[in-house]
Amino acid sequence: MRLLRRTCLAESNRADATTFEPGERIPSRSPALSSTPPRPAGISSGSVDGGSFSWCGRDGAMPHSARPTITLRDVAAAAGVSVSTASRVLGGSDRTVAEEYRQRVLSAAAALRYTADASARAMRRANDSIAVVGDDLTTPSMGMVAAAMERRARDAGAFVTVSSTHGTAERQLETVRLQRALRPRALILTSSRLDTNALGGRLLDELLGYEREGGRVVIVGDTDMPFDSISFDNHGPAKELATYVAGAGHQHVTILAGARGQGNVSARTAGFMAGLRDGGVEERHIRISHCTVSRQGGFDAARRLLAEGLEPPHAVLAANDTIAIGAMSAFRAAGVAVPDDVSVTGFDDIELAIDVTPRLTTVSLPLAQAGAEAVRLALADRAEAEHLRMRGQVVVRDSTAIRVV
């Protein structure tokens, strides 16, 4: 029988072998190691059936047992204070702790290398969090709203979590139930429309139950529910924009109306129609084209329009900026100049609206203001619900042309 001992040296990253004959005494340490003290990092030794061995931990590190979990009770005992005192010091409580005890707790925590359980603390301090539940988190307009929410919450010492429902009532109910179990301080729902009778009233019942437990609900969007809400006047500014387009001499207009049945874009389409009629555009010269509310939706809708033919002077009114930018891309790809051959308008005034060429004529909505106000309402301490309605304004830029003097 031949015993084989391998020595793993971290510095060389290779194994050296030494062979022993039967009956030969096996030294407790390798000659190589005994002649070159100290032992390199990462070397450990032991014996099996009379044979010694040595091995390295990962990356040359000495294997060791896991560090025992240090609890808040351990820190309190080491500092000679109560657990509640240690919790106030390490948990960031507003209650004052004597400086002597505070220093003792901090010193003990440092010596024991105590790390707070963030997940447990989050569950205990539920009133720090504001849960935002949105239809679609990928849209630029939602990004502006969410960023403003986060800034306002941070200033107030709270934080924001965000989840998406893709605009379906079932996902909204499922997400609200989950958030209710996590006990955030407030729920902010952003949606084009939330109705009292959604899912037979189950969503409303879930939200009312959450408020009975001490939470607060804020809705950003159109709703008939009895909670704090912030909505936008989509019809009025759309009518103003369409009236301007008609007054600029456009007698043929296509409305890229977005998805059917979506509350905010439907209201904008109705406003466009009213403004065009008031501006003298004949209804037979107004086309409505539905599309997905996305850049690709606008691109595809514009290509269909080009295939059908553009009667000059023509204008395209898009239900939002993202659709408008997609349409402008399709026109550019087809060699149709904006605004020389066709005028294009959007709605929302996202940041990209001033970066595209030509810069986009649009309706500027106070999206950041709405986000900040939603957090203010969520953190407010009052019994009565507050309802805010915000209005945008027409911003004329380079994507529209004057067709008449």
Salt bridges, closest charged atoms under 4 A:
ASP16 OD1 - ARG14 NE 3.55
GLU21 OE2 - ARG2 NH1 3.08
GLU99 OE2 - ARG102 NH1 3.40
GLU100 OE2 - ARG104 NH1 3.28
ASP128 OD2 - ARG125 NE 3.15
GLU150 OE1 - ARG154 NH1 2.46
ASP195 OD1 - ARG193 NE 2.45
GLU206 OE1 - ARG177 NE 3.35
GLU206 OE2 - ARG180 NH1 3.06
GLU213 OE2 - ARG180 NH2 2.68
ASP222 OD1 - ARG389 NH1 3.95
ASP228 OD2 - ARG216 NE 2.86
ASP228 OD1 - ARG382 NH2 2.60
ASP233 OD1 - ARG389 NH2 3.99
ASP233 OD2 - ARG391 NH1 2.50
GLU240 OE2 - ARG391 NH2 2.39
ASP278 OD2 - LYS239 NZ 3.27
GLU282 OE1 - ARG284 NE 2.58
GLU283 OE1 - ARG277 NE 3.25
GLU308 OE1 - ARG287 NH1 2.92
GLU311 OE1 - ARG287 NH2 3.33
GLU311 OE1 - HIS314 ND1 3.73
ASP348 OD1 - ARG268 NH2 3.07
ASP349 OD1 - ARG397 NH2 3.08
GLU373 OE1 - ARG376 NE 2.98
GLU386 OE2 - ARG376 NH2 3.31
GLU386 OE1 - ARG382 NH2 3.79
ASP398 OD2 - ARG359 NE 3.08
